[in-house]
C-alpha cells in the first residue's frame, strides 16, 4: 500500500497505464476540463487521505465508469506545471465496458506507442512517459 496524498493534493496525481495487445488506453479530454481536447492516459488528482491506489480506482470509475485493478507503480514524473505524477500499471477486466463520463471524457482510444507519438494533441507528460519507456526506464512486463 502506498502513502496517502498529503494535504496539497492539487499538485499530485495518478495515471493508469493499461495495455492490451500492445495498445494503451488513452482518453481525449472533454471540452469542460483542463487541457480540453488533449489526448492522455486516464487518471487524476488525489483527494484527502486517499492512497494512490484508491485515487486510481475512484478516478477511473468517475471518468470511464469501469473498475480498475492497480498492479504496481512503474514510473514517477513531474509535469512542467509542477504536478507530481505516479504512473501505475493497471488492469481493466477484458469484458469490462467503458462508459465515458461526457463531463470529463470526450472519447476513448486504444493506441500503440507509435500512434500516440504522432498525435498533435498528446499531452507533453505523455511524451515524456513514452520517451522513458523507449529508454528502458519503465518495465511493463
N, C-alpha and C positions, 0 to 999 in steps of 0.2 A: 504494500500500500504506500502511496506517495504522501507527502506532507500536504496539509491543506493550503489553499491560497492564502496569502497574507491579506491585510485589510485593504490594500491598494490594488484590487482586482482589475481595475481598468487597464493595467499595464501587464497583465499576464493572460495567456490563453492556451488552449489545447487545440491540436489539429489531428483529425482522423486520417490515417493513411490506410486505405482499403484497396487491396489489389485482387483482381480476378482475371485469370488468364492473361496476365501481362498488361492489364489496363487498370488505371487508377480511377477511383470515384472522385469526381470533381463537380462543383456546382457553379452556376452563373448567378451572381447575386441579384436580388430584386432591386427595383428602382428606388425603393424607400429606405435602403440601408446604406451604411458607409461603403464607399467604393462601388456604387451601383454599376451593374453590367459586367463587372470583372469576374474572371474565372479563378477559382481557388479550391483547395481542398476544404471540406467542411470542418467546422469547429466553432469555437467561440471562447468567451471570457468566463472565468470562474466567478462564483458568487459565494460570499460569506466564507464558511469553513469547509466548502466542498474540496474534496481531493481532485486531482487531475482526472482520475477515472470517473468520478461522479459527474464532473463537468462535461466530459466527453459523452457520457450516456445521456445526460439531460439535453445537451446541445443537438445531438443527432436526432433525438426524439422530437425536439422543437422544430428543427429545420427540415427533417426528412420523414418524420412520423415512423421511424424504424428503431428497432432495438439493435444496439451495437455491443460487441464484446471487446473491450480494450485488452490487448495482448501484452504489449510492453512498449516502453518509450524507445524510440530509435534515433532521435536527434533533438537538439535544442538550438534555438536561434533567437536573434533579436532583430526586429524589423527596423527599417530606417526611422520609424516613429517611436522607437524605444519600447515596443511591446515584446515581452519575453514569451516565446512560443515553445511548447513542448509537443513534439510530433510523436504520435502513438500509432504503432502498427495495430490495426483493429480488424475485426471481422463482423460482417453483417451476414446473417444466415442466407444461404443461396436462394431460398424461396421467399425471403422477406420482401414484401412490396414496399417500394419507396414512394412516399406520398409527400412531395414537397409542399412546404408552407409558403403560399404565394407572397406573404408579407416579408419573407426572408430570402426565398429561393425562386429565381425565375425559371431555371431548368437544371436538369441533372444529366451528367455525361459520364461515359467510361472512355478514357483516353490513354494511349500509350505515352511514355515519356517524350518520345519524338514528336507526337502530335501536340502535346502540351506546349513544347518549346516553340512551336510555330504560331501559337495563338498570340495575336497582338494585345489581347486584353487579359493576359495571365498576370496575376499579382506578382510583384517583384520578389516577395519572400518565397514564393513557389519556385521561381527560377533558381534561387539560392539552394532550395531543397534538392532540386534536380541536379545542380552542379555538385553538391555534396554526395549525392547518390552515384553519379558518374565517377567521382574521385575515390569511391570505395569507403567513404566515411560512414555510410549508412548500410546496414545489413537488413534486408527484408525477408531473408530465408529463415 
